[in-house]
């Protein structure tokens, strides 16, 4: 599974970086999302749950996941 973020859609709310700082940061330039660790172990159920929380907390649905050729979006 791979995390992707739409930096053009992002408004810099920072929910992703606060909830899961290992995978997300905010750009120093404009505060938009930066994915720092895009690869996710598909067997890590706890991490998947946390990523779902991050995805659903994004106010503009800028966080996506790609798994097995399909994208999952809010």
PQR file with spaces between the fields and no chain letter, atoms N, CA, C, O and H, PARSE charges and radii, in Angstrom:
ATOM       1  N    UNK     1       0.845   -1.172    0.000 -0.4000 1.5000
ATOM       2  CA   UNK     1       0.000    0.000    0.000 -0.0000 2.0000
ATOM       3  C    UNK     1       0.890    1.234    0.000  0.5500 1.7000
ATOM       4  O    UNK     1       1.957    1.250    0.612 -0.5500 1.4000
ATOM       5  N    UNK     2       0.436    2.254   -0.689 -0.4000 1.5000
ATOM       6  CA   UNK     2       1.210    3.489   -0.827 -0.0000 2.0000
ATOM       7  C    UNK     2       0.317    4.688   -0.510  0.5500 1.7000
ATOM       8  O    UNK     2      -0.831    4.757   -0.950 -0.5500 1.4000
ATOM       9  H    UNK     2      -0.432    2.241   -1.186  0.4000 1.0000
ATOM      10  N    UNK     3       0.867    5.635    0.264 -0.4000 1.5000
ATOM      11  CA   UNK     3       0.157    6.859    0.608 -0.0000 2.0000
ATOM      12  C    UNK     3       0.474    7.914   -0.436  0.5500 1.7000
ATOM      13  O    UNK     3       1.625    8.070   -0.845 -0.5500 1.4000
ATOM      14  H    UNK     3       1.799    5.579    0.621  0.4000 1.0000
ATOM      15  N    UNK     4      -0.545    8.635   -0.864 -0.4000 1.5000
ATOM      16  CA   UNK     4      -0.359    9.746   -1.776 -0.0000 2.0000
ATOM      17  C    UNK     4      -1.136   10.937   -1.241  0.5500 1.7000
ATOM      18  O    UNK     4      -2.164   10.769   -0.585 -0.5500 1.4000
ATOM      19  H    UNK     4      -1.480    8.509   -0.533  0.4000 1.0000
ATOM      20  N    UNK     5      -0.651   12.129   -1.518 -0.4000 1.5000
ATOM      21  CA   UNK     5      -1.320   13.344   -1.072 -0.0000 2.0000
ATOM      22  C    UNK     5      -1.349   14.353   -2.206  0.5500 1.7000
ATOM      23  O    UNK     5      -0.370   14.515   -2.935 -0.5500 1.4000
ATOM      24  H    UNK     5       0.184   12.265   -2.051  0.4000 1.0000
ATOM      25  N    UNK     6      -2.466   15.021   -2.346 -0.4000 1.5000
ATOM      26  CA   UNK     6      -2.640   16.045   -3.364 -0.0000 2.0000
ATOM      27  C    UNK     6      -2.279   17.391   -2.739  0.5500 1.7000
ATOM      28  O    UNK     6      -3.088   17.995   -2.035 -0.5500 1.4000
ATOM      29  H    UNK     6      -3.261   14.889   -1.754  0.4000 1.0000
ATOM      30  N    UNK     7      -1.071   17.850   -3.000 -0.4000 1.5000
ATOM      31  CA   UNK     7      -0.566   19.085   -2.392 -0.0000 2.0000
ATOM      32  C    UNK     7      -1.273   20.318   -2.928  0.5500 1.7000
ATOM      33  O    UNK     7      -1.302   21.348   -2.255 -0.5500 1.4000
ATOM      34  H    UNK     7      -0.413   17.360   -3.572  0.4000 1.0000
ATOM      35  N    UNK     8      -1.842   20.237   -4.118 -0.4000 1.5000
ATOM      36  CA   UNK     8      -2.593   21.370   -4.659 -0.0000 2.0000
ATOM      37  C    UNK     8      -3.946   21.501   -3.973  0.5500 1.7000
ATOM      38  O    UNK     8      -4.458   22.609   -3.812 -0.5500 1.4000
ATOM      39  H    UNK     8      -1.818   19.399   -4.665  0.4000 1.0000
ATOM      40  N    UNK     9      -4.519   20.390   -3.575 -0.4000 1.5000
ATOM      41  CA   UNK     9      -5.807   20.386   -2.888 -0.0000 2.0000
ATOM      42  C    UNK     9      -5.647   20.721   -1.405  0.5500 1.7000
ATOM      43  O    UNK     9      -6.551   21.299   -0.802 -0.5500 1.4000
ATOM      44  H    UNK     9      -4.103   19.490   -3.706  0.4000 1.0000
ATOM      45  N    UNK    10      -4.528   20.372   -0.824 -0.4000 1.5000
ATOM      46  CA   UNK    10      -4.263   20.556    0.604 -0.0000 2.0000
ATOM      47  C    UNK    10      -4.375   22.027    1.008  0.5500 1.7000
ATOM      48  O    UNK    10      -3.902   22.918    0.302 -0.5500 1.4000
ATOM      49  H    UNK    10      -3.793   19.903   -1.313  0.4000 1.0000
ATOM      50  N    UNK    11      -5.016   22.263    2.170 -0.4000 1.5000
ATOM      51  CA   UNK    11      -5.142   23.628    2.702 -0.0000 2.0000
ATOM      52  C    UNK    11      -4.252   23.842    3.927  0.5500 1.7000
ATOM      53  O    UNK    11      -4.294   24.905    4.546 -0.5500 1.4000
ATOM      54  H    UNK    11      -5.400   21.540    2.744  0.4000 1.0000
ATOM      55  N    UNK    12      -3.449   22.836    4.277 -0.4000 1.5000
ATOM      56  CA   UNK    12      -2.487   22.977    5.372 -0.0000 2.0000
ATOM      57  C    UNK    12      -3.084   22.909    6.764  0.5500 1.7000
ATOM      58  O    UNK    12      -2.562   23.539    7.684 -0.5500 1.4000
ATOM      59  H    UNK    12      -3.415   21.973    3.774  0.4000 1.0000
ATOM      60  N    UNK    13      -4.157   22.167    6.943 -0.4000 1.5000
ATOM      61  CA   UNK    13      -4.779   22.059    8.274 -0.0000 2.0000
ATOM      62  C    UNK    13      -3.873   21.350    9.281  0.5500 1.7000
ATOM      63  O    UNK    13      -3.943   21.621   10.480 -0.5500 1.4000
ATOM      64  H    UNK    13      -4.581   21.655    6.196  0.4000 1.0000
ATOM      65  N    UNK    14      -3.031   20.449    8.796 -0.4000 1.5000
ATOM      66  CA   UNK    14      -2.066   19.769    9.654 -0.0000 2.0000
ATOM      67  C    UNK    14      -2.579   18.563   10.403  0.5500 1.7000
ATOM      68  O    UNK    14      -1.842   17.979   11.198 -0.5500 1.4000
ATOM      69  H    UNK    14      -2.975   20.230    7.822  0.4000 1.0000
ATOM      70  N    UNK    15      -3.832   18.167   10.172 -0.4000 1.5000
ATOM      71  CA   UNK    15      -4.371   16.993   10.867 -0.0000 2.0000
ATOM      72  C    UNK    15      -3.511   15.751   10.622  0.5500 1.7000
ATOM      73  O    UNK    15      -3.244   14.984   11.547 -0.5500 1.4000
ATOM      74  H    UNK    15      -4.430   18.641    9.525  0.4000 1.0000
ATOM      75  N    UNK    16      -3.090   15.563    9.400 -0.4000 1.5000
ATOM      76  CA   UNK    16      -2.311   14.373    9.050 -0.0000 2.0000
ATOM      77  C    UNK    16      -0.988   14.345    9.812  0.5500 1.7000
ATOM      78  O    UNK    16      -0.614   13.310   10.364 -0.5500 1.4000
ATOM      79  H    UNK    16      -3.307   16.187    8.649  0.4000 1.0000
ATOM      80  N    UNK    17      -0.286   15.461    9.848 -0.4000 1.5000
ATOM      81  CA   UNK    17       1.017   15.531   10.517 -0.0000 2.0000
ATOM      82  C    UNK    17       0.884   15.360   12.029  0.5500 1.7000
ATOM      83  O    UNK    17       1.762   14.771   12.660 -0.5500 1.4000
ATOM      84  H    UNK    17      -0.589   16.302    9.399  0.4000 1.0000
ATOM      85  N    UNK    18      -0.191   15.860   12.615 -0.4000 1.5000
ATOM      86  CA   UNK    18      -0.402   15.692   14.060 -0.0000 2.0000
ATOM      87  C    UNK    18      -0.791   14.259   14.407  0.5500 1.7000
ATOM      88  O    UNK    18      -0.347   13.724   15.423 -0.5500 1.4000
ATOM      89  H    UNK    18      -0.904   16.338   12.103  0.4000 1.0000
ATOM      90  N    UNK    19      -1.613   13.637   13.573 -0.4000 1.5000
ATOM      91  CA   UNK    19      -2.089   12.289   13.873 -0.0000 2.0000
ATOM      92  C    UNK    19      -1.064   11.206   13.568  0.5500 1.7000
ATOM      93  O    UNK    19      -1.008   10.196   14.269 -0.5500 1.4000
ATOM      94  H    UNK    19      -1.974   14.072   12.747  0.4000 1.0000
ATOM      95  N    UNK    20      -0.260   11.398   12.544 -0.4000 1.5000
ATOM      96  CA   UNK    20       0.676   10.359   12.134 -0.0000 2.0000
ATOM      97  C    UNK    20       1.982   10.989   11.634  0.5500 1.7000
ATOM      98  O    UNK    20       2.268   10.971   10.436 -0.5500 1.4000
ATOM      99  H    UNK    20      -0.306   12.219   11.974  0.4000 1.0000
ATOM     100  N    UNK    21       2.773   11.547   12.563 -0.4000 1.5000
ATOM     101  CA   UNK    21       3.982   12.273   12.162 -0.0000 2.0000
ATOM     102  C    UNK    21       5.064   11.411   11.510  0.5500 1.7000
ATOM     103  O    UNK    21       5.962   11.945   10.858 -0.5500 1.4000
ATOM     104  H    UNK    21       2.542   11.562   13.536  0.4000 1.0000
ATOM     105  N    UNK    22       4.996   10.109   11.673 -0.4000 1.5000
ATOM     106  CA   UNK    22       5.979    9.249   11.005 -0.0000 2.0000
ATOM     107  C    UNK    22       5.791    9.271    9.488  0.5500 1.7000
ATOM     108  O    UNK    22       6.751    9.078    8.742 -0.5500 1.4000
ATOM     109  H    UNK    22       4.267    9.676   12.203  0.4000 1.0000
ATOM     110  N    UNK    23       4.576    9.502    9.036 -0.4000 1.5000
ATOM     111  CA   UNK    23       4.274    9.444    7.610 -0.0000 2.0000
ATOM     112  C    UNK    23       4.014   10.809    6.973  0.5500 1.7000
ATOM     113  O    UNK    23       4.128   10.954    5.755 -0.5500 1.4000
ATOM     114  H    UNK    23       3.797    9.659    9.642  0.4000 1.0000
ATOM     115  N    UNK    24       3.664   11.817    7.789 -0.4000 1.5000
ATOM     116  CA   UNK    24       3.304   13.118    7.233 -0.0000 2.0000
ATOM     117  C    UNK    24       4.019   14.260    7.948  0.5500 1.7000
ATOM     118  O    UNK    24       4.244   14.215    9.157 -0.5500 1.4000
ATOM     119  H    UNK    24       3.572   11.700    8.778  0.4000 1.0000
ATOM     120  N    UNK    25       4.367   15.273    7.179 -0.4000 1.5000
ATOM     121  CA   UNK    25       4.880   16.539    7.694 -0.0000 2.0000
ATOM     122  C    UNK    25       4.169   17.646    6.927  0.5500 1.7000
ATOM     123  O    UNK    25       3.404   17.394    5.996 -0.5500 1.4000
ATOM     124  H    UNK    25       4.184   15.309    6.196  0.4000 1.0000
ATOM     125  N    UNK    26       4.443   18.879    7.343 -0.4000 1.5000
ATOM     126  CA   UNK    26       3.922   20.027    6.616 -0.0000 2.0000
ATOM     127  C    UNK    26       5.088   20.794    6.010  0.5500 1.7000
ATOM     128  O    UNK    26       6.138   20.949    6.634 -0.5500 1.4000
ATOM     129  H    UNK    26       5.065   19.084    8.099  0.4000 1.0000
ATOM     130  N    UNK    27       4.894   21.262    4.810 -0.4000 1.5000
ATOM     131  CA   UNK    27       5.912   22.029    4.105 -0.0000 2.0000
ATOM     132  C    UNK    27       6.232   23.308    4.875  0.5500 1.7000
ATOM     133  O    UNK    27       5.329   23.986    5.365 -0.5500 1.4000
ATOM     134  H    UNK    27       4.041   21.136    4.303  0.4000 1.0000
ATOM     135  N    UNK    28       7.504   23.628    4.978 -0.4000 1.5000
ATOM     136  CA   UNK    28       7.907   24.880    5.621 -0.0000 2.0000
ATOM     137  C    UNK    28       7.533   26.082    4.765  0.5500 1.7000
ATOM     138  O    UNK    28       7.384   27.189    5.283 -0.5500 1.4000
ATOM     139  H    UNK    28       8.237   23.077    4.580  0.4000 1.0000
ATOM     140  N    UNK    29       7.380   25.876    3.462 -0.4000 1.5000
ATOM     141  CA   UNK    29       7.046   26.970    2.545 -0.0000 2.0000
ATOM     142  C    UNK    29       5.614   27.458    2.707  0.5500 1.7000
ATOM     143  O    UNK    29       5.366   28.655    2.851 -0.5500 1.4000
ATOM     144  H    UNK    29       7.501   24.977    3.041  0.4000 1.0000
ATOM     145  N    UNK    30       4.669   26.513    2.682 -0.4000 1.5000
ATOM     146  CA   UNK    30       3.257   26.919    2.690 -0.0000 2.0000
ATOM     147  C    UNK    30       2.359   26.068    3.594  0.5500 1.7000
ATOM     148  O    UNK    30       1.144   26.265    3.608 -0.5500 1.4000
ATOM     149  H    UNK    30       4.870   25.540    2.566  0.4000 1.0000
ATOM     150  N    UNK    31       2.923   25.149    4.328 -0.4000 1.5000
ATOM     151  CA   UNK    31       2.148   24.350    5.272 -0.0000 2.0000
ATOM     152  C    UNK    31       1.405   23.170    4.681  0.5500 1.7000
ATOM     153  O    UNK    31       0.698   22.469    5.404 -0.5500 1.4000
ATOM     154  H    UNK    31       3.910   24.989    4.316  0.4000 1.0000
ATOM     155  N    UNK    32       1.545   22.931    3.388 -0.4000 1.5000
ATOM     156  CA   UNK    32       0.835   21.812    2.778 -0.0000 2.0000
ATOM     157  C    UNK    32       1.498   20.482    3.143  0.5500 1.7000
ATOM     158  O    UNK    32       2.650   20.437    3.575 -0.5500 1.4000
ATOM     159  H    UNK    32       2.119   23.501    2.800  0.4000 1.0000
ATOM     160  N    UNK    33       0.757   19.435    2.961 -0.4000 1.5000
ATOM     161  CA   UNK    33       1.186   18.090    3.344 -0.0000 2.0000
ATOM     162  C    UNK    33       2.413   17.638    2.564  0.5500 1.7000
ATOM     163  O    UNK    33       2.560   17.920    1.375 -0.5500 1.4000
ATOM     164  H    UNK    33      -0.179   19.471    2.610  0.4000 1.0000
ATOM     165  N    UNK    34       3.289   16.929    3.271 -0.4000 1.5000
ATOM     166  CA   UNK    34       4.434   16.267    2.675 -0.0000 2.0000
ATOM     167  C    UNK    34       4.412   14.838    3.195  0.5500 1.7000
ATOM     168  O    UNK    34       4.440   14.614    4.405 -0.5500 1.4000
ATOM     169  H    UNK    34       3.170   16.700    4.237  0.4000 1.0000
ATOM     170  N    UNK    35       4.362   13.875    2.289 -0.4000 1.5000
ATOM     171  CA   UNK    35       4.402   12.473    2.686 -0.0000 2.0000
ATOM     172  C    UNK    35       5.866   12.097    2.852  0.5500 1.7000
ATOM     173  O    UNK    35       6.632   12.156    1.890 -0.5500 1.4000
ATOM     174  H    UNK    35       4.340   14.057    1.306  0.4000 1.0000
ATOM     175  N    UNK    36       6.263   11.713    4.058 -0.4000 1.5000
ATOM     176  CA   UNK    36       7.665   11.395    4.319 -0.0000 2.0000
ATOM     177  C    UNK    36       7.944    9.897    4.301  0.5500 1.7000
ATOM     178  O    UNK    36       9.091    9.481    4.140 -0.5500 1.4000
ATOM     179  H    UNK    36       5.640   11.665    4.839  0.4000 1.0000
ATOM     180  N    UNK    37       6.917    9.096    4.463 -0.4000 1.5000
ATOM     181  CA   UNK    37       7.065    7.640    4.402 -0.0000 2.0000
ATOM     182  C    UNK    37       5.826    7.091    3.708  0.5500 1.7000
ATOM     183  O    UNK    37       4.818    6.802    4.353 -0.5500 1.4000
ATOM     184  H    UNK    37       5.985    9.434    4.594  0.4000 1.0000
ATOM     185  N    UNK    38       5.910    6.950    2.384 -0.4000 1.5000
ATOM     186  CA   UNK    38       4.748    6.596    1.579 -0.0000 2.0000
ATOM     187  C    UNK    38       4.415    5.112    1.586  0.5500 1.7000
ATOM     188  O    UNK    38       3.267    4.738    1.345 -0.5500 1.4000
ATOM     189  H    UNK    38       6.729    7.184    1.860  0.4000 1.0000
ATOM     190  N    UNK    39       5.382    4.276    1.854 -0.4000 1.5000
ATOM     191  CA   UNK    39       5.149    2.837    1.796 -0.0000 2.0000
ATOM     192  C    UNK    39       4.584    2.324    3.118  0.5500 1.7000
ATOM     193  O    UNK    39       5.102    2.641    4.188 -0.5500 1.4000
ATOM     194  H    UNK    39       6.314    4.580    2.050  0.4000 1.0000
ATOM     195  N    UNK    40       3.519    1.528    3.033 -0.4000 1.5000
ATOM     196  CA   UNK    40       2.849    0.991    4.214 -0.0000 2.0000
ATOM     197  C    UNK    40       2.762   -0.523    4.080  0.5500 1.7000
ATOM     198  O    UNK    40       2.354   -1.042    3.040 -0.5500 1.4000
ATOM     199  H    UNK    40       3.099    1.270    2.163  0.4000 1.0000
ATOM     200  N    UNK    41       3.144   -1.216    5.125 -0.4000 1.5000
ATOM     201  CA   UNK    41       3.048   -2.674    5.153 -0.0000 2.0000
ATOM     202  C    UNK    41       1.575   -3.073    5.114  0.5500 1.7000
ATOM     203  O    UNK    41       0.821   -2.695    6.010 -0.5500 1.4000
ATOM     204  H    UNK    41       3.476   -0.795    5.969  0.4000 1.0000
ATOM     205  N    UNK    42       1.148   -3.823    4.106 -0.4000 1.5000
ATOM     206  CA   UNK    42      -0.258   -4.194    4.003 -0.0000 2.0000
ATOM     207  C    UNK    42      -0.751   -5.078    5.153  0.5500 1.7000
ATOM     208  O    UNK    42      -1.959   -5.199    5.358 -0.5500 1.4000
ATOM     209  H    UNK    42       1.761   -4.130    3.378  0.4000 1.0000
ATOM     210  N    UNK    43       0.147   -5.686    5.891 -0.4000 1.5000
ATOM     211  CA   UNK    43      -0.253   -6.559    6.994 -0.0000 2.0000
ATOM     212  C    UNK    43      -0.396   -5.813    8.322  0.5500 1.7000
ATOM     213  O    UNK    43      -0.819   -6.413    9.311 -0.5500 1.4000
ATOM     214  H    UNK    43       1.128   -5.588    5.724  0.4000 1.0000
ATOM     215  N    UNK    44      -0.060   -4.537    8.371 -0.4000 1.5000
ATOM     216  CA   UNK    44      -0.108   -3.760    9.610 -0.0000 2.0000
ATOM     217  C    UNK    44      -1.498   -3.159    9.816  0.5500 1.7000
ATOM     218  O    UNK    44      -1.769   -2.042    9.375 -0.5500 1.4000
ATOM     219  H    UNK    44       0.283   -4.050    7.567  0.4000 1.0000
ATOM     220  N    UNK    45      -2.364   -3.897   10.479 -0.4000 1.5000
ATOM     221  CA   UNK    45      -3.758   -3.488   10.672 -0.0000 2.0000
ATOM     222  C    UNK    45      -3.882   -2.239   11.540  0.5500 1.7000
ATOM     223  O    UNK    45      -4.761   -1.410   11.306 -0.5500 1.4000
ATOM     224  H    UNK    45      -2.144   -4.804   10.837  0.4000 1.0000
ATOM     225  N    UNK    46      -3.019   -2.097   12.530 -0.4000 1.5000
ATOM     226  CA   UNK    46      -3.066   -0.923   13.404 -0.0000 2.0000
ATOM     227  C    UNK    46      -2.741    0.339   12.601  0.5500 1.7000
ATOM     228  O    UNK    46      -3.429    1.353   12.722 -0.5500 1.4000
ATOM     229  H    UNK    46      -2.305   -2.770   12.720  0.4000 1.0000
ATOM     230  N    UNK    47      -1.706    0.273   11.793 -0.4000 1.5000
ATOM     231  CA   UNK    47      -1.337    1.410   10.966 -0.0000 2.0000
ATOM     232  C    UNK    47      -2.435    1.735    9.962  0.5500 1.7000
ATOM     233  O    UNK    47      -2.715    2.907    9.712 -0.5500 1.4000
ATOM     234  H    UNK    47      -1.147   -0.551   11.695  0.4000 1.0000
ATOM     235  N    UNK    48      -3.051    0.725    9.391 -0.4000 1.5000
ATOM     236  CA   UNK    48      -4.151    0.948    8.444 -0.0000 2.0000
ATOM     237  C    UNK    48      -5.297    1.700    9.116  0.5500 1.7000
ATOM     238  O    UNK    48      -5.898    2.588    8.511 -0.5500 1.4000
ATOM     239  H    UNK    48      -2.823   -0.227    9.594  0.4000 1.0000
ATOM     240  N    UNK    49      -5.596    1.352   10.346 -0.4000 1.5000
ATOM     241  CA   UNK    49      -6.659    2.041   11.088 -0.0000 2.0000
ATOM     242  C    UNK    49      -6.282    3.499   11.325  0.5500 1.7000
ATOM     243  O    UNK    49      -7.122    4.387   11.178 -0.5500 1.4000
ATOM     244  H    UNK    49      -5.108    0.630   10.838  0.4000 1.0000
ATOM     245  N    UNK    50      -5.029    3.751   11.689 -0.4000 1.5000
ATOM     246  CA   UNK    50      -4.566    5.123   11.902 -0.0000 2.0000
ATOM     247  C    UNK    50      -4.600    5.929   10.606  0.5500 1.7000
ATOM     248  O    UNK    50      -4.969    7.103   10.608 -0.5500 1.4000
ATOM     249  H    UNK    50      -4.347    3.030   11.808  0.4000 1.0000
ATOM     250  N    UNK    51      -4.217    5.298    9.507 -0.4000 1.5000
ATOM     251  CA   UNK    51      -4.252    5.973    8.217 -0.0000 2.0000
ATOM     252  C    UNK    51      -5.683    6.297    7.795  0.5500 1.7000
ATOM     253  O    UNK    51      -5.934    7.345    7.199 -0.5500 1.4000
ATOM     254  H    UNK    51      -3.917    4.344    9.505  0.4000 1.0000
ATOM     255  N    UNK    52      -6.605    5.413    8.098 -0.4000 1.5000
ATOM     256  CA   UNK    52      -8.014    5.690    7.802 -0.0000 2.0000
ATOM     257  C    UNK    52      -8.479    6.900    8.599  0.5500 1.7000
ATOM     258  O    UNK    52      -9.219    7.735    8.079 -0.5500 1.4000
ATOM     259  H    UNK    52      -6.401    4.562    8.582  0.4000 1.0000
ATOM     260  N    UNK    53      -8.056    7.004    9.847 -0.4000 1.5000
ATOM     261  CA   UNK    53      -8.391    8.159   10.682 -0.0000 2.0000
ATOM     262  C    UNK    53      -7.822    9.442   10.061  0.5500 1.7000
ATOM     263  O    UNK    53      -8.498   10.469   10.010 -0.5500 1.4000
ATOM     264  H    UNK    53      -7.454    6.326   10.269  0.4000 1.0000
ATOM     265  N    UNK    54      -6.594    9.369    9.601 -0.4000 1.5000
ATOM     266  CA   UNK    54      -5.966   10.524    8.954 -0.0000 2.0000
ATOM     267  C    UNK    54      -6.740   10.917    7.705  0.5500 1.7000
ATOM     268  O    UNK    54      -7.049   12.091    7.500 -0.5500 1.4000
ATOM     269  H    UNK    54      -6.045    8.535    9.643  0.4000 1.0000
ATOM     270  N    UNK    55      -7.046    9.951    6.889 -0.4000 1.5000
ATOM     271  CA   UNK    55      -7.751   10.225    5.628 -0.0000 2.0000
ATOM     272  C    UNK    55      -9.094   10.888    5.891  0.5500 1.7000
ATOM     273  O    UNK    55      -9.443   11.862    5.223 -0.5500 1.4000
ATOM     274  H    UNK    55      -6.796    8.998    7.056  0.4000 1.0000
ATOM     275  N    UNK    56      -9.845   10.379    6.845 -0.4000 1.5000
ATOM     276  CA   UNK    56     -11.169   10.927    7.117 -0.0000 2.0000
ATOM     277  C    UNK    56     -11.125   12.252    7.872  0.5500 1.7000
ATOM     278  O    UNK    56     -12.112   12.987    7.877 -0.5500 1.4000
ATOM     279  H    UNK    56      -9.562    9.588    7.387  0.4000 1.0000
ATOM     280  N    UNK    57     -10.015   12.565    8.500 -0.4000 1.5000
ATOM     281  CA   UNK    57      -9.911   13.847    9.202 -0.0000 2.0000
ATOM     282  C    UNK    57      -9.490   14.982    8.272  0.5500 1.7000
ATOM     283  O    UNK    57      -9.598   16.150    8.643 -0.5500 1.4000
ATOM     284  H    UNK    57      -9.213   11.968    8.496  0.4000 1.0000
ATOM     285  N    UNK    58      -9.021   14.663    7.091 -0.4000 1.5000
ATOM     286  CA   UNK    58      -8.591   15.695    6.148 -0.0000 2.0000
ATOM     287  C    UNK    58      -9.820   16.461    5.631  0.5500 1.7000
ATOM     288  O    UNK    58     -10.702   15.862    5.016 -0.5500 1.4000
ATOM     289  H    UNK    58      -8.934   13.713    6.789  0.4000 1.0000
ATOM     290  N    UNK    59      -9.884   17.763    5.873 -0.4000 1.5000
ATOM     291  CA   UNK    59     -11.076   18.521    5.494 -0.0000 2.0000
ATOM     292  C    UNK    59     -11.301   18.669    3.988  0.5500 1.7000
ATOM     293  O    UNK    59     -12.399   19.021    3.559 -0.5500 1.4000
ATOM     294  H    UNK    59      -9.168   18.250    6.373  0.4000 1.0000
ATOM     295  N    UNK    60     -10.274   18.403    3.189 -0.4000 1.5000
ATOM     296  CA   UNK    60     -10.429   18.544    1.737 -0.0000 2.0000
ATOM     297  C    UNK    60     -10.153   17.243    0.983  0.5500 1.7000
ATOM     298  O    UNK    60     -10.029   17.251   -0.242 -0.5500 1.4000
ATOM     299  H    UNK    60      -9.382   18.117    3.538  0.4000 1.0000
ATOM     300  N    UNK    61     -10.056   16.138    1.701 -0.4000 1.5000
ATOM     301  CA   UNK    61      -9.837   14.815    1.098 -0.0000 2.0000
ATOM     302  C    UNK    61      -8.588   14.783    0.220  0.5500 1.7000
ATOM     303  O    UNK    61      -8.622   14.287   -0.906 -0.5500 1.4000
ATOM     304  H    UNK    61     -10.156   16.131    2.696  0.4000 1.0000
ATOM     305  N    UNK    62      -7.482   15.319    0.750 -0.4000 1.5000
ATOM     306  CA   UNK    62      -6.237   15.366   -0.021 -0.0000 2.0000
ATOM     307  C    UNK    62      -5.384   14.108    0.143  0.5500 1.7000
ATOM     308  O    UNK    62      -4.380   13.955   -0.553 -0.5500 1.4000
ATOM     309  H    UNK    62      -7.454   15.722    1.665  0.4000 1.0000
ATOM     310  N    UNK    63      -5.763   13.207    1.046 -0.4000 1.5000
ATOM     311  CA   UNK    63      -4.985   11.996    1.311 -0.0000 2.0000
ATOM     312  C    UNK    63      -5.628   10.813    0.592  0.5500 1.7000
ATOM     313  O    UNK    63      -6.834   10.587    0.698 -0.5500 1.4000
ATOM     314  H    UNK    63      -6.579   13.330    1.612  0.4000 1.0000
ATOM     315  N    UNK    64      -4.815   10.068   -0.133 -0.4000 1.5000
ATOM     316  CA   UNK    64      -5.265    8.881   -0.853 -0.0000 2.0000
ATOM     317  C    UNK    64      -4.359    7.707   -0.525  0.5500 1.7000
ATOM     318  O    UNK    64      -3.222    7.882   -0.085 -0.5500 1.4000
ATOM     319  H    UNK    64      -3.835   10.251   -0.219  0.4000 1.0000
ATOM     320  N    UNK    65      -4.883    6.505   -0.746 -0.4000 1.5000
ATOM     321  CA   UNK    65      -4.098    5.282   -0.612 -0.0000 2.0000
ATOM     322  C    UNK    65      -4.215    4.513   -1.905  0.5500 1.7000
ATOM     323  O    UNK    65      -5.280    4.454   -2.521 -0.5500 1.4000
ATOM     324  H    UNK    65      -5.806    6.362   -1.103  0.4000 1.0000
ATOM     325  N    UNK    66      -3.113    3.929   -2.303 -0.4000 1.5000
ATOM     326  CA   UNK    66      -3.124    3.092   -3.489 -0.0000 2.0000
ATOM     327  C    UNK    66      -2.734    1.691   -3.062  0.5500 1.7000
ATOM     328  O    UNK    66      -1.659    1.468   -2.505 -0.5500 1.4000
ATOM     329  H    UNK    66      -2.248    3.977   -1.803  0.4000 1.0000
ATOM     330  N    UNK    67      -3.623    0.756   -3.330 -0.4000 1.5000
ATOM     331  CA   UNK    67      -3.372   -0.636   -2.973 -0.0000 2.0000
ATOM     332  C    UNK    67      -3.813   -1.532   -4.119  0.5500 1.7000
ATOM     333  O    UNK    67      -4.941   -1.433   -4.600 -0.5500 1.4000
ATOM     334  H    UNK    67      -4.497    0.937   -3.783  0.4000 1.0000
ATOM     335  N    UNK    68      -2.928   -2.392   -4.543 -0.4000 1.5000
ATOM     336  CA   UNK    68      -3.230   -3.354   -5.600 -0.0000 2.0000
ATOM     337  C    UNK    68      -3.839   -2.696   -6.832  0.5500 1.7000
ATOM     338  O    UNK    68      -4.795   -3.210   -7.413 -0.5500 1.4000
ATOM     339  H    UNK    68      -2.011   -2.473   -4.152  0.4000 1.0000
ATOM     340  N    UNK    69      -3.277   -1.551   -7.225 -0.4000 1.5000
ATOM     341  CA   UNK    69      -3.732   -0.895   -8.437 -0.0000 2.0000
ATOM     342  C    UNK    69      -5.000   -0.078   -8.297  0.5500 1.7000
ATOM     343  O    UNK    69      -5.462    0.509   -9.276 -0.5500 1.4000
ATOM     344  H    UNK    69      -2.501   -1.133   -6.753  0.4000 1.0000
ATOM     345  N    UNK    70      -5.580   -0.023   -7.099 -0.4000 1.5000
ATOM     346  CA   UNK    70      -6.801    0.736   -6.881 -0.0000 2.0000
ATOM     347  C    UNK    70      -6.540    1.859   -5.899  0.5500 1.7000
ATOM     348  O    UNK    70      -5.680    1.739   -5.026 -0.5500 1.4000
ATOM     349  H    UNK    70      -5.205   -0.500   -6.304  0.4000 1.0000
ATOM     350  N    UNK    71      -7.266    2.934   -6.034 -0.4000 1.5000
ATOM     351  CA   UNK    71      -7.136    4.051   -5.094 -0.0000 2.0000
ATOM     352  C    UNK    71      -8.335    4.085   -4.173  0.5500 1.7000
ATOM     353  O    UNK    71      -9.468    3.822   -4.576 -0.5500 1.4000
ATOM     354  H    UNK    71      -7.965    3.031   -6.743  0.4000 1.0000
ATOM     355  N    UNK    72      -8.057    4.416   -2.930 -0.4000 1.5000
ATOM     356  CA   UNK    72      -9.115    4.583   -1.944 -0.0000 2.0000
ATOM     357  C    UNK    72      -9.092    6.028   -1.502  0.5500 1.7000
ATOM     358  O    UNK    72      -8.056    6.530   -1.065 -0.5500 1.4000
ATOM     359  H    UNK    72      -7.137    4.630   -2.603  0.4000 1.0000
ATOM     360  N    UNK    73     -10.220    6.700   -1.609 -0.4000 1.5000
ATOM     361  CA   UNK    73     -10.293    8.102   -1.246 -0.0000 2.0000
ATOM     362  C    UNK    73     -11.554    8.333   -0.428  0.5500 1.7000
ATOM     363  O    UNK    73     -12.533    7.597   -0.546 -0.5500 1.4000
ATOM     364  H    UNK    73     -11.061    6.292   -1.963  0.4000 1.0000
ATOM     365  N    UNK    74     -11.514    9.332    0.375 -0.4000 1.5000
ATOM     366  CA   UNK    74     -12.628    9.713    1.240 -0.0000 2.0000
ATOM     367  C    UNK    74     -13.909    9.854    0.467  0.5500 1.7000
ATOM     368  O    UNK    74     -14.948   10.171    1.046 -0.5500 1.4000
ATOM     369  H    UNK    74     -10.719    9.930    0.471  0.4000 1.0000
